[in-house]
Amino acid sequence: MIAQLTGRVTQELAWFKSSYSAGNGGDCVEVAACPGAVHVRDSKDTSVAVITLQPQAWDAFVGFAANSGVV
């Protein structure tokens, strides 16, 4: 599911940046988890659409990425 959250909602979420961010302006994402949803956005342009996933989908993605050597 892809959704554009309102500015007020995105400000209220507790966003955290990927631990793989080098801090040098490269590719990076931010994640905010809340009951029933995990929100993902581009940390360099927080005004663009937010991807919203069910927690099970996020867990599957993270597990895949960890096991495939992507991260």
N, CA, C and O of each residue as an XYZ file, in Angstrom:
284
protein
N       0.841     -1.166      0.000
C       0.000      0.000      0.000
C       0.891      1.235      0.000
O       1.823      1.314      0.801
N       0.636      2.176     -0.855
C       1.377      3.431     -0.887
C       0.413      4.547     -0.510
O      -0.697      4.623     -1.037
N       0.838      5.405      0.396
C      -0.050      6.466      0.857
C       0.725      7.747      1.061
O       1.905      7.727      1.412
N       0.061      8.845      0.842
C       0.626     10.157      1.169
C       0.021     10.557      2.501
O      -1.172     10.852      2.575
N       0.806     10.573      3.528
C       0.320     10.999      4.830
C       0.318     12.514      4.893
O       1.141     13.166      4.251
N      -0.587     13.070      5.650
C      -0.613     14.517      5.800
C       0.599     14.972      6.577
O       1.175     14.198      7.342
N       0.993     16.213      6.394
C       2.152     16.760      7.086
C       2.038     16.639      8.589
O       3.028     16.343      9.259
N       0.848     16.862      9.140
C       0.656     16.783     10.579
C       0.916     15.365     11.085
O       1.566     15.182     12.114
N       0.421     14.380     10.377
C       0.609     12.995     10.789
C       2.073     12.607     10.709
O       2.590     11.979     11.634
N       2.758     12.965      9.624
C       4.163     12.577      9.493
C       5.029     13.249     10.551
O       6.030     12.673     10.976
N       4.670     14.452     10.984
C       5.443     15.118     12.028
C       5.245     14.443     13.373
O       6.151     14.458     14.206
N       4.071     13.846     13.607
C       3.786     13.201     14.876
C       4.443     11.825     14.992
O       4.596     11.312     16.101
N       4.832     11.225     13.878
C       5.476      9.920     13.917
C       6.920     10.053     14.393
O       7.561     11.078     14.163
N       7.426      9.033     15.048
C       8.822      9.020     15.502
C       9.672      8.373     14.412
O       9.809      7.150     14.372
N      10.240      9.191     13.531
C      11.039      8.712     12.408
C      12.459      8.430     12.866
O      13.009      9.165     13.685
N      13.054      7.364     12.336
C      14.471      7.129     12.578
C      15.133      6.746     11.268
O      14.544      6.080     10.416
N      16.377      7.189     11.136
C      17.136      6.985      9.901
C      17.807      5.620      9.922
O      18.148      5.096     10.982
N      17.986      5.062      8.753
C      18.650      3.779      8.620
C      20.018      3.807      9.290
O      20.756      4.787      9.182
N      20.346      2.724      9.981
C      21.657      2.634     10.616
C      22.771      2.503      9.587
O      23.946      2.641      9.927
N      22.419      2.239      8.342
C      23.407      2.125      7.268
C      23.678      3.464      6.591
O      24.437      3.522      5.623
N      23.075      4.527      7.080
C      23.293      5.855      6.513
C      24.697      6.329      6.868
O      25.112      6.277      8.026
N      25.407      6.783      5.867
C      26.768      7.266      6.100
C      26.790      8.718      6.530
O      27.827      9.216      6.970
N      25.662      9.410      6.411
C      25.626     10.812      6.798
C      26.268     11.738      5.791
O      26.478     12.916      6.078
N      26.584     11.219      4.607
C      27.245     12.054      3.595
C      26.306     12.435      2.456
O      26.762     12.810      1.376
N      24.999     12.343      2.690
C      24.043     12.753      1.668
C      23.702     11.672      0.664
O      23.038     11.951     -0.334
N      24.139     10.443      0.902
C      23.834      9.351     -0.011
C      22.411      8.852      0.163
O      21.597      9.469      0.850
N      22.130      7.730     -0.470
C      20.796      7.145     -0.384
C      20.488      6.768      1.059
O      21.321      6.185      1.752
N      19.289      7.106      1.499
C      18.910      6.772      2.849
C      17.401      6.812      3.000
O      16.713      7.578      2.326
N      16.905      5.984      3.888
C      15.481      5.973      4.192
C      15.285      6.196      5.679
O      16.181      5.963      6.490
N      14.079      6.657      6.016
C      13.658      6.782      7.399
C      12.433      5.896      7.589
O      11.640      5.705      6.667
N      12.293      5.366      8.781
C      11.196      4.461      9.100
C      10.511      4.944     10.370
O      11.162      5.412     11.304
N       9.192      4.824     10.390
C       8.404      5.106     11.590
C       7.427      3.950     11.774
O       6.618      3.664     10.892
N       7.508      3.299     12.912
C       6.615      2.174     13.189
C       5.552      2.605     14.187
O       5.829      3.340     15.135
N       4.351      2.142     13.959
C       3.253      2.363     14.883
C       2.378      1.114     14.835
O       2.543      0.290     13.936
N       1.469      0.956     15.763
C       0.641     -0.251     15.760
C      -0.077     -0.439     14.418
O      -0.824      0.432     13.972
N       0.158     -1.568     13.800
C      -0.537     -1.897     12.562
C       0.073     -1.375     11.287
O      -0.449     -1.651     10.207
N       1.180     -0.616     11.369
C       1.772     -0.068     10.140
C       3.235      0.304     10.354
O       3.652      0.674     11.452
N       3.997      0.194      9.272
C       5.374      0.686      9.232
C       5.442      1.641      8.049
O       5.092      1.277      6.927
N       5.893      2.860      8.304
C       5.959      3.898      7.274
C       7.417      4.086      6.864
O       8.309      4.098      7.712
N       7.655      4.234      5.566
C       9.007      4.389      5.030
C       9.013      5.608      4.124
O       8.102      5.783      3.315
N      10.037      6.459      4.251
C      10.137      7.643      3.396
C      11.593      7.928      3.056
O      12.512      7.406      3.688
N      11.778      8.761      2.051
C      13.097      9.228      1.631
C      13.556     10.287      2.627
O      12.870     11.290      2.823
N      14.698     10.077      3.252
C      15.164     11.031      4.261
C      15.642     12.349      3.650
O      15.718     13.364      4.343
N      15.960     12.334      2.362
C      16.442     13.554      1.717
C      15.306     14.453      1.243
O      15.499     15.657      1.077
N      14.130     13.883      1.025
C      12.968     14.662      0.587
C      11.737     14.111      1.293
O      11.031     13.258      0.757
N      11.490     14.602      2.489
C      10.398     14.088      3.301
C       9.032     14.572      2.838
O       8.017     14.208      3.432
N       8.990     15.382      1.793
C       7.702     15.877      1.292
C       7.068     14.921      0.280
O       5.899     15.083     -0.070
N       7.814     13.944     -0.188
C       7.264     12.998     -1.165
C       6.450     11.918     -0.457
O       6.451     11.827      0.770
N       5.758     11.106     -1.244
C       4.870     10.083     -0.696
C       5.591      9.140      0.255
O       6.778      8.855      0.101
N       4.851      8.673      1.225
C       5.327      7.714      2.212
C       4.788      6.342      1.828
O       3.618      6.215      1.470
N       5.621      5.328      1.900
C       5.179      3.955      1.671
C       4.743      3.397      3.018
O       5.498      3.448      3.989
N       3.536      2.868      3.079
C       3.011      2.290      4.308
C       2.825      0.798      4.116
O       2.168      0.356      3.174
N       3.411      0.029      5.020
C       3.376     -1.429      4.939
C       2.764     -2.027      6.201
O       2.822     -1.433      7.277
N       2.181     -3.206      6.051
C       1.787     -3.962      7.225
C       3.061     -4.457      7.902
O       4.047     -4.739      7.220
N       3.059     -4.569      9.228
C       4.271     -5.014      9.924
C       4.818     -6.342      9.400
O       6.034     -6.526      9.350
N       3.946     -7.265      9.010
C       4.406     -8.553      8.495
C       5.171     -8.381      7.183
O       6.153     -9.083      6.944
N       4.734     -7.465      6.346
C       5.427     -7.200      5.082
C       6.797     -6.582      5.351
O       7.773     -6.929      4.685
N       6.879     -5.676      6.314
C       8.157     -5.062      6.674
C       9.115     -6.122      7.218
O      10.287     -6.155      6.843
N       8.614     -6.984      8.101
C       9.450     -8.052      8.655
C       9.986     -8.965      7.555
O      11.150     -9.364      7.583
N       9.131     -9.292      6.585
C       9.558    -10.144      5.477
C      10.637     -9.458      4.654
O      11.615    -10.096      4.262
N      10.471     -8.163      4.385
C      11.468     -7.410      3.619
C      12.807     -7.369      4.351
O      13.852     -7.639      3.760
N      12.771     -7.034      5.631
C      14.014     -6.938      6.421
C      14.706     -8.303      6.476
O      15.927     -8.388      6.339
N      13.930     -9.365      6.677
C      14.506    -10.711      6.696
C      15.137    -11.075      5.369
O      16.225    -11.652      5.333
N      14.458    -10.741      4.268
C      14.998    -11.003      2.938
C      16.292    -10.229      2.724
O      17.291    -10.789      2.272
N      16.271     -8.945      3.051
C      17.458     -8.105      2.836
C      18.647     -8.607      3.660
O      19.776     -8.633      3.170
N      18.396     -9.002      4.898
C      19.476     -9.485      5.765
C      20.053    -10.805      5.252
O      21.262    -11.023      5.319
N      19.201    -11.669      4.749
C      19.650    -12.995      4.289
C      20.233    -12.981      2.887
O      20.922    -13.924      2.496
N      19.968    -11.929      2.124
C      20.460    -11.894      0.751
C      21.764    -11.124      0.594
O      22.323    -11.044     -0.500
N      22.239    -10.561      1.691
C      23.481     -9.810      1.625
C      23.303     -8.391      1.137
O      24.289     -7.705      0.868
N      22.062     -7.932      1.015
C      21.783     -6.571      0.562
C      22.264     -5.571      1.579
O      22.759     -4.502      1.222
N      22.122     -5.913      2.862
C      22.541     -5.004      3.930
C      23.707     -5.573      4.678
O      24.202     -4.950      5.616
